Amino acid sequence: MTKRTKKWAIIIIAHIVVLMILRMVLSGRDETATAPVFEVRQGPLTISVTESGTIQSRERVTVSSELEGRTTILWLIEEGQIVEEGELLVELDASGLEDQLVDQQIRVMNAEAAYIRSREQLEIIRNQAEADIARAELDYRFAELNQTKYIEGDFPQELQRAEAQIRLAEEEVQRANDKLEWSQRLAAEGYVTRMELQADELAAQRAVIDLELAQGTLRLLEEFTHQQRLEELESDLEQTRLALERVRRRAAADIVQAEADYRARASEHERQVDRLDRIEEQIVRCRIYAPAAGMVVYSTTGQGRRGNEEPLRAGQEVRERQELIYLPTAAAMMAQVSIHESSLRKISTGLPAVIRADALPNQLFQGTVRRIALLPDAQHGWLNPDLKVYQTEIHIDGEATELRPGMNSRAEIIIDQLEDAIHVPLQAVVRSGTESLVHVMTSRGPVPRTVETGQDNNRMIHILSGLQAGERVLLNPPLEGG
């Protein structure tokens, strides 16, 4: 390539680069020129939070299912009817409870029979224990009497009898010896025969033997028989005492066992009777009557159906403590709304509110925030764990007779009323670190500017400083670093 050719190539490339740069600049200016802008306004600004909800009665009686477990609705009064106190509202299926009632009546009869049997058995055991103890005590007293009788009566008599036998034997020996001596003198003179003398000698010997036997009997009584009898009587007395103690302990144990069985049977009978009463009470609760006069509002209507919750109807299964019907008792109404956690810091009780009902689009109702839940709504949390809303009650002023429970509504809670405030759309303000920025349109294009912001109503934000009325700001400013 020649030198001239190279020179022209460089010139062409330079022109192309310049044209591309100019095109980019002009393109950027055109985009800026066509970007949506907002003219900063100055004037009245209402700071508020608007949420949807439902109309509810401020004073109402809640009718709930008091049946244990789950059951089915057999009949349901029509919604919207005006009822008087005591009028039937709901009839629940009691067939299962009626079957339980028959079975429970049988259990009660069996428990009552066992209870009566244990009560009579306890009396029998008590009577038997008293008889056994009385017999054992009598045996013990007899053993004591036998010992006393022997020591104080039988033994002294036996001793006296033995001593008397000795004295008689000694007299017999003396008399036999005297007769023998007399016979020996007569025999020496030939007045008695040899046979008579021998008879008197034999009688003397017999008297001596009898004396020795009487003395031996006394010695045996004092040294052996008396001691043996005493030990026998003492042993009998101790055995009857131990037998008495055994009888008393056995009787006490039998009575304790019988009393425990009786209490257990009585407790079981009472438990079965209580269960029978509870089943009968549950059967009575299958028919739910109006506790007060009012207009019938289904709970699913009054709360607004959430998720897959079905409207209340016959054939539907309900659970224990489930709210079924509301009976408004006055014309005072309220709007129940769910406040998102991001707006919770803005509101407080006592703030005024404006309520609009979808069914009455041309009417406005004034109200006041009366209650803000301390904890997030569990129903919303179950459907969406990331969504945290707080149930809030707004009491409507006066008697709003046109409103009906269950109507859809929107409530605007007035946080502040600014008479002369500079404001821009919330989307025009971006955060850059700790600063708030807006992009102000100038002759050179959009220029970022730091502003001081106040409260917002989710649409407009109050600008405390940094902007003047009439200036124009980008509605879609570039993000930080864009």
Secondary structure, 3 states (H helix, E strand, C coil): CCHHHHHHHHHHHHHHHHHHHHHHHHHHHHHHHHCCEEECEEEEEEEEEEEEEEEEECCEEEEECCCCCEEEEEEECCCCCEECCCCEEEEECCHHHHHHHHHHHHHHHHHHHHHHHHHHHHHHHHHHHHHHHHHHHHHHHHHHHHHHHHHHHHHHHHHHHHHHHHHHHHHHHHHHHHHHHHHHHHHHHCCCCHHHHHHHHHHHHHHHHHHHHHHHHHHHHHHHHHHHHHHHHHHHHHHHHHHHHHHHHHHHHHHHHHHHHHHHHHHHHHHHHHHHHHHHHHHHCCEEECCCCEECEEHHHHHCCCCCCCCCCCCCEEECCCEEEEEECCCCEEEEEEEEHHHHHHCCCCCEEEEEECCEEEEEEEEEEEEECCCCCHHHHHHCCCCCEEEEEEEECCCCCCCCCCCEEEEEEEEEEEEEEEEEEHHHCEEECCEEEEEEEECCEEEEEEEEEEEECCCEEEEEECCCCCCEEECCCCCCCC
